[in-house]
């Protein structure tokens, strides 16, 4: 089973950043809690190539993560699909 994950961050200025990383492991409910805490902290912190990026969420238009985690915060609307 492939444990690679992809996070693409789309910034307000039109640029984007794609990051590959291994599955973070641990309890899926703990991961959902971490996602919620990151949202509430108004920043995302990511270690990439031995560098720390701290990105204020007010600079982020949206993020795309795949594959979908098994557990998500309760506030996430599930089962959606994009329409043109």
Secondary structure, 3 states (H helix, E strand, C coil): CCCEEEEEEEECCCCEEEEEEECCCCCHHHHHHHHHHHHHCCEEEEEECCEEEEEEHHHEEEEEEECCCCCCCCCCCCCCCCCC
